[in-house]
Amino acid sequence: MSLRKLGLLALILGFGLAVEATHQARASWSLGPAGCRILTGRFHGPSFDFESPALALDLEGIEGLEVTNAFGHVRVVSTDGVEPVVVLRTVVYRAERDEASGFAERITLHVEPAGSVLRIGTNRDALERREDVGFETHLELRLPEPLALSVRNAHGAVSVDGASEVDVESSFERVEVRRVEGSVKVRAEHSSLAVGEVGGDARLATRHGDVELRSVSGAAEVDVEHGSATLADLGALSLTLRHGSVQLGDVRGDAAVNAEHAGVRAARIGGALDVRTSYDAIVVEEIGAGLQAVTRHGRIEAKGVTGGAYAEASYADVALEGIAGEVEARVSHGGLRISRLHGGLRAFTSGDDVSLRGIEGPVHVEAGRGSVRLAPGAPLAHPIDVSVDGGDVRVELPRGSPLRLEATAARGGVDVSVTGLERVESGERRVVGHVGADGPGVRLRTRQGRIQVLDAESAPDGPATLRGEVAIR
Amino acid sequence: MATPRPEPETLTFGLALVALGAVWLAADLGYLELVPTLRTWWPLLLVVWGSLELWDTLAARAERR
């Protein structure tokens, strides 16, 4: 054979090999919006659905069901009057229908009583061990009465509508549970959860999925990572959440939220609310007992707290309105705005201005850089102690407030214009005096700035008690 | 002087180029898919070449007689 013939043979065979390789590569590679990736696994390509006849369940003496499945949905519905059955629907990934049908015929239901529990599953494990065929098994159970349910599923959705109590473990698909007489427990990964109408307690945990929980008579314990939580109408709440957001409403008892990198909004909490988060805001209103709110790198807004409040924030403002009890506020690198406070205030701030309006009770303010403006709104009955490092102090007093005033500006000036003030000491930087015989002490100090004390009615912008409402955004 | 017959490999190479160009053009025009078509029909080149070799051998033997 000549060299020319050998060369041509090599050329043709090389061409054929290249074409074959290209064809094989095209079947297992994908180049698209998600990038270049290798398609592997058994669950792609043509697939065919098959449904087996409903299998009647004997529930005599059975109190609970244990359902085990994978790569398919589990759906349980309890409805009065229906015959108890389980239906298996399969999806087989094969190129030809006949081939898929032959495989589907070998997928069978396993129903096995174990004491008062009925175990329901398929022969999936045995088939998977022997053959490399992708197939889905979807189970649907219809029950005449609510039973205790335990569901173990993977790579499939779970839906329960009506049960005496529920325990679910699942992954990679949504879990929905509703109408449960007792407690609910759900653990999932890469799954969103939607749970509602629970007669007992609820314990939910998920990673990489959202949680929606409504209408729980008992307490709720929720753990979420990389997801948002929407929670409403609960007996009480303990929530842990990282990297997401929290929307909370209508909790009858206490609520505790321990979050990271999450914004928290809460409203209508019957008991005490304890919120801790970071890198986002806390916005709350209508709290029935005390409020504890701590955020790093985020703002706090609170409106309508029946008890006391502790608010700690950094790199953003704190705004409080309508607090019945005592307030302690700590703000670094942010401002403080408070209106309608009835139980006194201890505030420690730095970085921005402090505005206090309609304040009742003793007031103690220590401010770093930033001005302090205080308008009590009613005749003074408790002492006021304001200390500022770098900023002005302005106090607007209701006419007729008895007081003992001591105002000192180390490197500024003091301007006092209060009706009925009898001065004991009156200098450019220090004024001491009193209105009435035995009023509460008003002690004002600033290291760098001016101090101004005047009647609220003569303030350029009018009485302060009509302004300063906190707007919940 | 008789014109020498073209050699089978030359014919095969020429036919292969014509076929490849035609298939490629048809694929570009949307009449067929290039890779599946080539994958199905490329062994035809071996069949054609083999047939031409047989025909050339038989023709040469006939000329010698």
HADDOCK unambig.tbl for C-alpha pairs under 7 A between the chains (distance, minus, plus):
assign (segid A and resid 5 and name CA) (segid B and resid 9 and name CA) 6.31 0.50 0.50
assign (segid A and resid 8 and name CA) (segid B and resid 9 and name CA) 6.97 0.50 0.50
assign (segid A and resid 16 and name CA) (segid B and resid 42 and name CA) 6.14 0.50 0.50
assign (segid A and resid 19 and name CA) (segid B and resid 35 and name CA) 6.58 0.50 0.50
assign (segid A and resid 19 and name CA) (segid B and resid 38 and name CA) 6.68 0.50 0.50
assign (segid A and resid 19 and name CA) (segid B and resid 39 and name CA) 5.63 0.50 0.50
assign (segid A and resid 20 and name CA) (segid B and resid 39 and name CA) 5.97 0.50 0.50
assign (segid A and resid 23 and name CA) (segid B and resid 35 and name CA) 6.34 0.50 0.50
assign (segid A and resid 23 and name CA) (segid B and resid 36 and name CA) 6.90 0.50 0.50
